[in-house]
Amino acid sequence: MTLTRRTALLGVSALVLSACVGGGGKFETDYTPVPADLARSWRLAEVRVSVPQTLVVSEAKTLLPRADIVWREDPLGDRHAQVGKIMQAAVLRGAQGLRGSRPVIISITVTRFHALTYEAELASSDWGVHNVDFIAEVLDARSGEVLLPAAKIRAETPAWSGARMKAARAKGITQKSMITNHVAATVAGWLGLGPDNRSSFSRQGN
């Protein structure tokens, strides 16, 4: 390939990326904290995670697929089930400090799980978002009584890409570990078991 042609192709790629990500957007991790006295009375009995089949999955090899679920690190298969396992592990970790006397069930319904495609991960050194949103409800494990009505939780965090993510992968850091850690920290903050994890940021990406 000639230098002129390579330069032209790089220019086209840059234009495509610019068109896709536009001027970026605002993202956040946000929730309404559970009252401390209420959370202190709970003991975790179970975490239930629902990933509705109505959530649209994309396997498109593009920078920004239009879909509710974008997940690539697990082998090609049931993405709803794969997302469910990730969220189950993350919520369990985040809620493990509940040591009260009343057994509770934390019920989670995923509304969005949009990680990076590999094409997006390789495209640039500073862009992309892991966009994870869900609805959380707390129930009495014995009676089924709703102790905390369904509330939206946003757990959005900057993704890593380009050389930064390549170096991270060499150290064993993956998209899965980053998402799991962030969701766990968000749940812990929501329950008052850890630092308040709420924040907002502007970034180019999904």
N, C-alpha and C positions, 0 to 999 in steps of 0.2 A: 504494500500500500504506500502510495506516495505521501510526502509530508503535507502537500496541499489538500489531498483528499482526507487525510486523517484530521487535519485542522477543521475542515468543513464538517466532518461527521461529529466532532466534539462540539462544534458550534450548534449544530442541530440538536444534539442531546441536551445541551444547556438550555436551549429555547424550550424544548419539550418539558424539561424539569420545571423551568420557570412558569410555564403555562399551567402545569399541573398543581403546583403548590401555591401559586399566586402570591399574595402578600402575607400569607400566614394567618393564624387565627388565635383566639384566646382559649386556653384550656385550664382546667382546674381540678384539684382534689377538694371535694366539698361534701359536708354532711352536717346534720344537726346532732350534736353530742347527746348521748344518753345521760340523763341526770345521774350524778355520781351515787346518790343514795339508792337509786333503783338498781343500777348495775351491780352494786356491792352485794345485793341480795340474791343474785343469780349464780347458778352453777351450770356450766355447759353440759348438756346431756347429748345433744345431737346437732349436727349441721346438715341441713337439707338444701341442695342446690338444684334449681331448675334452669335448663337452657332451652327455651321454647323452640319447637321445630319451625315456628313461623319466622325465626331469625334467618335472614338470607346469608348464605355462605358464598364466598368467592374464592376460586382457585386461579384466577387470572394472573398471569405473570406480568403485572404492570406496577407502576409506582403507587397508584392510589386506587385500588379497586373500590367500586361502590357496593358496599355490603355491610351487614351487621357484624359478621364474623369473618375475620381474616387471621388465619393461624397456619404457620408453615413448619414449625420445628418438629412436630410429631409426624410420623409417616402418614401418607395420604390415607384417609379413612373417615370415620364419623367425627367431624369437627365439633359437633354439639357435645358429644361424649367427652372428647379431649378437653374442651374448655371447661366442662363440668368438673373434671378431675383436678384441673389447675385451681379452679375457684374453691373447691372443697378443701384442698390442702392449704390454700392461703387463708381462708376464713378460720379453719381449725387452729392454725398457728396464731392468728391475730386474737382469737377469743380464748386461748388456753388459760389465761389468768383469772377467769371467772371462778371464784371459790366460795360463793354464797351457799345458802341452804335450799334455795328454790331451783329445782332443775328446769332448764329451759331449752327450747329448740330455736336455733337461729335459722330462719328460712330465707334463702337467697334466690332471687330470680334475675338472671342475667339479661340485660337489655342491649348491651353492645360489648364486643370484645374484638377490637381492631388493632392487631399488632402490625409489624412491618412485613412486607413481602421481602424476599431476598433481593429482588431487583431494587427495592427502595433502600434496603440496608447498604447496598453497594454504591448507590447513586451519588452520595455526597457525604461530607464529613460532619455536618451540623444541621440535621433536620429530622423530622419524623416524631410521631407521638404514639405511645401505647395508650389507647383510648379504651378504658374499661369502665362501664357503668352498670349498676345493678340496683335492684330494689331489695331492701332488708326488712324483715318482720321478726318479732320475737314472740314465741308462744310458750305457755306453761306446758311442760312436758307431760304432766299427768292429766290435766283437764282439757288442754287445747285452747284455753283462754288466751286471747290476744293481750299480751302485756305491753307491747310496743307496736303501734300500727305501722303498716308498710310505709317506708320512707326511701327516697332516692339517695343513693350514694354515688358520687363521681370519684373515680380513682384514676385520674389521667396523669401521665408522667412523661417527661421527655425521653424519647428513644435515643439510642446511640447508633451511629452509622459510619460508613467509610472506614478510615484507618483506625479510628477510636474503637469501633466495635470489633474490628479484626484483632486488635491487641487484647481486647477484653475476652474474646473467645479463646485466645491462647492461654488465658488464665482461668478458664472454666466458667466465665460469666456468659450467660445466654439470655435471650429474650424471655424465656420461661422463668429463669431465676430473678430477673429484674421485675417482671410483672408480679410474681408470687410475693417477693419482698415488699413491693409497694402496696399491694392489696392487703397483705397481712398488717403492715404498719397503719394503713388507713382504718382497718377494722379495729385494731387496738386503740387508735386515737378516738374513734367513734364511741367505743365502750369505756373510755377513760382508763384503759390499761397501759397506755403509753403516751408519748408526747402527742400533742395536737398535730396532725399531719396535713391540715388544710393549707392550700397554697394555690396560686394561679400563675400562669406564664403565657407568653406569646411565642408562637413557633410556627414555622412552615411544616406542613404535614397534614395527616388525615384528621 
